[in-house]
Amino acid sequence: MAIRVKTTRRKVFEHDAPLRVVAVLGGRLSEEGQWLNSELDGLLERVIKQTRFKGEFGDSLFIPTEAGQVLVFGLGKRRGHTLDDLRLAGAKVAEAVVERGVREAAVENFFLKRFGKVEATEVLAEGLYLGAYRFNRYKSGVPEPRARFVIAQGFGPAAERAGVVAGGVFLARDLVNEPPNVLNPVELARRAEALARETGLEVNVFGPAKIQELGMGAYWAVAKGSDNEPRFIELVYRPEGEPVRKLALVGKGLTFDTGGYSLKPTPSMTTMKGDMGGAAAVIGAMKAIAALKPPVEVRAYVAAAENMISGHAYRVDDVLKAMNGKTIEVLNTDAEGRLTLADALAYASQAEPDAIVELSTLTGSCVVALGRQIAGLFAADEALGRAVQRAAEAAGEKVWPMPMEPAYKRLLKSEIADIKNVGTREGGAIQAALFLAEFADAPFVHLDIAGPAFAPSEEDHPFGPSGGTGFGVRTLVRWVLDQA
């Protein structure tokens, strides 16, 4: 995908581009828009008046001129805008430009005076990248989008940082959007290895024999029902010199989930290629981290598998033994993600990290509670939870703190094993978080991204098309940089 965001010191009206983008705020052209309007002998104001363009937030008006096209973009009210508004404005501009097939657009740095050159440039550039993304790989005759955006009066290094983070988001989106017959656990491992070669990350990949040798009984039980072998993936970023902290990222990696013998109904299965959204997020984040080079050590772990039905598949009433020695009674084979994560968390804990952040499309309960744009944040360590929440807010990704209610642990009590893999339907997301915490031997935060990781329709996702959203990449990168 050839999407680029550059900067120029010039103003929009001074830049020669096939398309120039200026804003309308509070029903009036911005200062840059007024300059461009003067250059065009009042054409913009005449067309705005004739079309009764109000400039509501996100509305676009294309105006052809002898000097090229102009996109007048609505920003709504004149005051009270946030960085989230700026990011969303960038995404909407990019969407309009890409859909029109324009190859280059000079864009006004909308809130330059309000937020300053560095922050305004970075957030606007991020929005432009996110909104321009498309996944057309399997559409005959439909090319991948190519567009170059030039931010007027921008700050180059800020746009470059945005591009690095967006590259991680694009990778995560691509992984989620791949069909499951293409992206099985073996292929996911291959792509992680390719990323390592590209970026200088270390990579370790384990197959069935090593998984069993390590005692990952919960993970292996889920994985062994499929003809496609599992792969346990570890990516490692080491800084130059002694790391100031050691951090672990864990992502759920179910490349497809049928529910196993607790079979999902067809409508619930249609998005299950996205059940590895957590894995995609941590792999995408590692791509950005490798480029940004923070002075911390970061290890990412993915227990990649398919949850399928066969004569080898695990069953309800099975008792499994996880890597840390805990035994688990299976009461629902569709609660498989927490079983794979149990062993991934136990393995991650062996490296004695200072903190573990785990992301997973784990429960429908969390989607019911928070909808499709907000992730649930479950913190076994309060300070770590606050740090991750701050990072998410700064990155523009929505999370909401949820309780880790100790009383609910009794609902996971098993009569024949140490713990059950499910409790009651009520409070299911909380019980899932409590289950995971049993296998993390370090300060731990669980992000349930079942809602925002995959958008079934574009209405559910303001920063790009339907499908994988790459949710979590920006939060993880910001959190890691904050630890430096």
VEXFI-457539 format. One line per 8 residues: their letters; for each residue x, y negated, z negated of C-alpha. Coordinates in steps of 0.5 Angstrom, whole numbers. Layout:
A	X,Y,Z ~ ...
// end
This chain:
MAIRVKTT	0,0,0 ~ 3,-7,2 ~ 1,-12,-3 ~ 5,-17,-4 ~ 5,-23,-9 ~ 10,-29,-8 ~ 10,-36,-10 ~ 12,-43,-7
RRKVFEHD	13,-50,-10 ~ 9,-53,-5 ~ 1,-54,-6 ~ -4,-51,-2 ~ -5,-56,3 ~ 2,-57,4 ~ 3,-49,6 ~ 2,-46,13
APLRVVAV	-2,-40,12 ~ -8,-37,16 ~ -12,-38,10 ~ -12,-43,4 ~ -16,-42,-3 ~ -18,-48,-7 ~ -23,-48,-13 ~ -30,-51,-14
LGGRLSEE	-31,-52,-22 ~ -37,-55,-24 ~ -40,-56,-17 ~ -33,-61,-15 ~ -27,-59,-11 ~ -21,-58,-15 ~ -15,-63,-15 ~ -12,-59,-10
GQWLNSEL	-18,-58,-6 ~ -19,-65,-6 ~ -12,-66,-2 ~ -14,-61,3 ~ -21,-64,4 ~ -18,-70,5 ~ -13,-67,10 ~ -19,-64,14
DGLLERVI	-23,-71,14 ~ -28,-69,9 ~ -30,-62,12 ~ -30,-58,6 ~ -35,-63,2 ~ -39,-63,8 ~ -40,-56,9 ~ -41,-55,1
KQTRFKGE	-46,-60,2 ~ -49,-57,8 ~ -49,-50,5 ~ -51,-52,-2 ~ -45,-48,-5 ~ -46,-49,-12 ~ -39,-45,-14 ~ -42,-40,-19
FGDSLFIP	-36,-36,-22 ~ -34,-31,-17 ~ -38,-34,-11 ~ -34,-35,-4 ~ -35,-39,2 ~ -30,-38,8 ~ -30,-45,12 ~ -26,-44,19
TEAGQVLV	-22,-50,21 ~ -17,-52,27 ~ -12,-51,22 ~ -14,-44,20 ~ -19,-41,15 ~ -21,-44,8 ~ -24,-40,2 ~ -27,-44,-3
FGLGKRRG	-28,-40,-9 ~ -33,-42,-15 ~ -30,-42,-22 ~ -36,-44,-25 ~ -36,-49,-31 ~ -30,-54,-32 ~ -28,-52,-39 ~ -27,-46,-43
HTLDDLRL	-24,-41,-39 ~ -20,-36,-41 ~ -14,-32,-39 ~ -19,-26,-38 ~ -23,-31,-33 ~ -16,-33,-29 ~ -15,-25,-28 ~ -22,-24,-26
AGAKVAEA	-22,-30,-21 ~ -15,-27,-18 ~ -19,-20,-17 ~ -25,-23,-14 ~ -20,-27,-9 ~ -16,-21,-7 ~ -23,-17,-6 ~ -25,-23,-1
VVERGVRE	-19,-23,3 ~ -18,-16,3 ~ -25,-15,6 ~ -24,-20,11 ~ -17,-17,13 ~ -13,-23,13 ~ -6,-22,12 ~ -3,-28,8
AAVENFFL	-7,-33,4 ~ -4,-39,0 ~ -8,-39,-7 ~ -9,-45,-11 ~ -6,-44,-18 ~ -13,-45,-21 ~ -11,-46,-29 ~ -4,-49,-28
KRFGKVEA	-5,-55,-33 ~ -9,-51,-38 ~ -4,-45,-39 ~ 2,-47,-36 ~ 6,-45,-30 ~ 9,-38,-33 ~ 3,-35,-36 ~ -2,-38,-31
TEVLAEGL	2,-35,-25 ~ 3,-28,-28 ~ -4,-27,-30 ~ -7,-30,-23 ~ -2,-25,-20 ~ -4,-19,-24 ~ -11,-21,-22 ~ -9,-21,-14
YLGAYRFN	-6,-15,-15 ~ -11,-11,-18 ~ -17,-14,-14 ~ -13,-12,-7 ~ -12,-4,-9 ~ -16,1,-4 ~ -15,8,-4 ~ -16,10,4
RYKSGVPE	-12,16,4 ~ -17,21,6 ~ -21,16,11 ~ -20,17,18 ~ -18,11,22 ~ -18,6,16 ~ -11,4,14 ~ -9,2,7
PRARFVIA	-9,-6,6 ~ -4,-10,8 ~ -4,-17,5 ~ 1,-23,2 ~ -1,-28,-3 ~ 3,-34,-4 ~ 1,-38,-11 ~ 2,-45,-10
QGFGPAAE	6,-48,-15 ~ 8,-42,-18 ~ 13,-39,-22 ~ 17,-33,-19 ~ 19,-29,-24 ~ 12,-29,-27 ~ 9,-26,-21 ~ 15,-21,-20
RAGVVAGG	13,-18,-27 ~ 6,-18,-25 ~ 8,-14,-19 ~ 12,-9,-24 ~ 6,-8,-28 ~ 1,-7,-22 ~ 6,-2,-19 ~ 4,2,-25
VFLARDLV	-3,1,-25 ~ -3,3,-17 ~ 1,9,-19 ~ -4,11,-24 ~ -10,10,-20 ~ -7,14,-14 ~ -6,20,-19 ~ -14,19,-21
NEPPNVLN	-16,18,-14 ~ -13,24,-11 ~ -18,30,-10 ~ -17,36,-15 ~ -15,41,-9 ~ -9,36,-8 ~ -7,34,-15 ~ -7,40,-19
PVELARRA	-2,41,-25 ~ 4,43,-21 ~ 3,37,-16 ~ 2,32,-22 ~ 9,35,-24 ~ 12,34,-17 ~ 10,27,-17 ~ 13,26,-24
EALARETG	19,29,-22 ~ 19,24,-16 ~ 18,18,-20 ~ 24,20,-24 ~ 29,20,-18 ~ 26,14,-16 ~ 27,10,-23 ~ 32,14,-26
LEVNVFGP	28,17,-32 ~ 30,23,-35 ~ 25,29,-33 ~ 23,36,-36 ~ 18,40,-33 ~ 16,47,-37 ~ 12,53,-34 ~ 8,58,-37
AKIQELGM	14,62,-39 ~ 17,56,-43 ~ 10,54,-46 ~ 8,61,-49 ~ 16,61,-51 ~ 15,54,-55 ~ 8,57,-58 ~ 3,52,-55
GAYWAVAK	-2,57,-56 ~ -8,52,-56 ~ -5,49,-49 ~ -4,56,-46 ~ -11,58,-48 ~ -14,53,-44 ~ -9,53,-38 ~ -9,61,-37
GSDNEPRF	-16,61,-34 ~ -14,58,-27 ~ -10,61,-21 ~ -6,54,-21 ~ -1,54,-26 ~ 0,49,-32 ~ 6,44,-32 ~ 8,41,-39
IELVYRPE	11,34,-37 ~ 16,30,-41 ~ 19,23,-38 ~ 24,20,-42 ~ 26,12,-42 ~ 33,11,-45 ~ 35,4,-46 ~ 42,1,-45
GEPVRKLA	45,2,-52 ~ 42,4,-59 ~ 35,4,-58 ~ 31,-1,-63 ~ 25,4,-64 ~ 23,11,-61 ~ 16,11,-58 ~ 12,17,-56
LVGKGLTF	6,16,-51 ~ 2,22,-50 ~ -4,23,-44 ~ -9,28,-43 ~ -8,32,-36 ~ -14,36,-34 ~ -13,35,-27 ~ -20,38,-26
DTGGYSLK	-25,41,-32 ~ -31,45,-30 ~ -32,46,-38 ~ -30,53,-38 ~ -35,58,-40 ~ -39,52,-43 ~ -40,50,-36 ~ -42,43,-35
PTPSMTTM	-48,41,-30 ~ -46,39,-23 ~ -47,31,-24 ~ -42,32,-30 ~ -37,35,-26 ~ -37,30,-20 ~ -32,26,-24 ~ -28,31,-27
KGDMGGAA	-22,30,-22 ~ -21,24,-27 ~ -20,28,-33 ~ -13,27,-33 ~ -14,19,-33 ~ -9,19,-40 ~ -4,23,-36 ~ -4,18,-30
AVIGAMKA	-4,12,-35 ~ 2,14,-39 ~ 6,16,-32 ~ 4,9,-29 ~ 6,6,-36 ~ 13,9,-35 ~ 14,7,-28 ~ 13,0,-30
IAALKPPV	17,1,-37 ~ 23,4,-33 ~ 23,-3,-29 ~ 23,-8,-35 ~ 28,-4,-39 ~ 26,-6,-46 ~ 31,-4,-51 ~ 27,2,-54
EVRAYVAA	27,9,-53 ~ 20,12,-50 ~ 18,19,-48 ~ 12,21,-45 ~ 8,27,-45 ~ 3,31,-41 ~ 0,38,-42 ~ -3,39,-35
AENMISGH	-8,44,-34 ~ -14,46,-30 ~ -20,48,-35 ~ -23,54,-30 ~ -27,60,-31 ~ -24,67,-29 ~ -23,74,-33 ~ -17,70,-36
AYRVDDVL	-21,64,-39 ~ -21,63,-46 ~ -28,64,-49 ~ -32,61,-55 ~ -31,64,-61 ~ -23,65,-60 ~ -18,63,-65 ~ -12,60,-62
KAMNGKTI	-5,58,-66 ~ -2,51,-64 ~ 5,50,-64 ~ 5,47,-71 ~ 2,53,-74 ~ -5,51,-75 ~ -11,56,-72 ~ -17,53,-69
EVLNTDAE	-23,57,-68 ~ -26,55,-61 ~ -34,53,-61 ~ -34,50,-54 ~ -29,51,-48 ~ -31,44,-46 ~ -28,41,-52 ~ -21,43,-48
GRLTLADA	-17,37,-48 ~ -16,36,-55 ~ -13,43,-55 ~ -8,41,-50 ~ -7,35,-54 ~ -6,39,-60 ~ 0,42,-57 ~ 3,36,-54
LAYASQAE	2,32,-60 ~ 6,37,-64 ~ 11,37,-59 ~ 12,30,-59 ~ 13,30,-66 ~ 19,34,-66 ~ 23,28,-63 ~ 21,24,-70
PDAIVELS	18,18,-66 ~ 17,12,-70 ~ 10,12,-67 ~ 5,16,-62 ~ 0,13,-58 ~ -5,18,-54 ~ -10,16,-49 ~ -15,21,-46
TLTGSCVV	-22,22,-43 ~ -24,25,-49 ~ -31,25,-51 ~ -38,23,-48 ~ -40,20,-55 ~ -35,15,-54 ~ -38,13,-47 ~ -45,13,-51
ALGRQIAG	-42,8,-56 ~ -38,3,-52 ~ -40,4,-45 ~ -36,4,-39 ~ -31,-2,-40 ~ -29,-1,-47 ~ -24,4,-50 ~ -25,7,-57
LFAADEAL	-19,6,-61 ~ -18,11,-67 ~ -12,9,-72 ~ -9,14,-77 ~ -4,8,-78 ~ -7,1,-79 ~ -1,-3,-78 ~ 0,1,-71
GRAVQRAA	-8,0,-69 ~ -7,-7,-70 ~ -1,-7,-66 ~ -4,-3,-60 ~ -11,-8,-61 ~ -7,-14,-60 ~ -3,-11,-54 ~ -10,-9,-51
EAAGEKVW	-12,-16,-52 ~ -6,-19,-49 ~ -6,-15,-43 ~ -14,-16,-42 ~ -16,-9,-43 ~ -22,-8,-48 ~ -21,-4,-54 ~ -26,-3,-60
PMPMEPAY	-23,-1,-67 ~ -27,6,-69 ~ -27,9,-76 ~ -23,15,-78 ~ -28,17,-83 ~ -25,22,-88 ~ -31,25,-90 ~ -33,27,-83
KRLLKSEI	-27,32,-83 ~ -31,37,-87 ~ -35,38,-81 ~ -29,41,-77 ~ -28,46,-83 ~ -28,53,-80 ~ -30,60,-84 ~ -24,64,-80
ADIKNVGT	-19,59,-78 ~ -16,52,-80 ~ -20,48,-76 ~ -26,48,-71 ~ -25,45,-64 ~ -32,41,-65 ~ -36,39,-71 ~ -43,36,-70
REGGAIQA	-46,32,-64 ~ -47,26,-69 ~ -40,22,-69 ~ -37,27,-64 ~ -32,22,-62 ~ -29,20,-69 ~ -29,28,-71 ~ -25,29,-64
ALFLAEFA	-20,23,-67 ~ -19,27,-73 ~ -18,33,-70 ~ -12,30,-66 ~ -9,27,-72 ~ -8,34,-75 ~ -3,35,-70 ~ 1,28,-70
DAPFVHLD	7,28,-75 ~ 8,21,-74 ~ 4,14,-74 ~ -1,15,-69 ~ -7,12,-65 ~ -12,15,-61 ~ -15,11,-55 ~ -21,15,-52
IAGPAFAP	-22,12,-45 ~ -27,16,-43 ~ -31,10,-41 ~ -26,5,-37 ~ -21,10,-34 ~ -26,12,-28 ~ -31,8,-25 ~ -37,12,-21
SEEDHPFG	-39,5,-18 ~ -36,-2,-17 ~ -41,-5,-21 ~ -38,-1,-27 ~ -31,-4,-25 ~ -29,-11,-24 ~ -22,-11,-22 ~ -22,-6,-16
PSGGTGFG	-26,-1,-12 ~ -30,5,-15 ~ -25,11,-18 ~ -19,11,-22 ~ -18,4,-26 ~ -11,5,-29 ~ -14,3,-35 ~ -9,4,-41
VRTLVRWV	-3,2,-37 ~ -3,-5,-38 ~ -4,-4,-46 ~ 2,1,-46 ~ 7,-3,-43 ~ 5,-9,-47 ~ 5,-5,-53 ~ 12,-2,-51
LDQA	15,-9,-50 ~ 12,-12,-56 ~ 16,-7,-60 ~ 23,-10,-57
// end
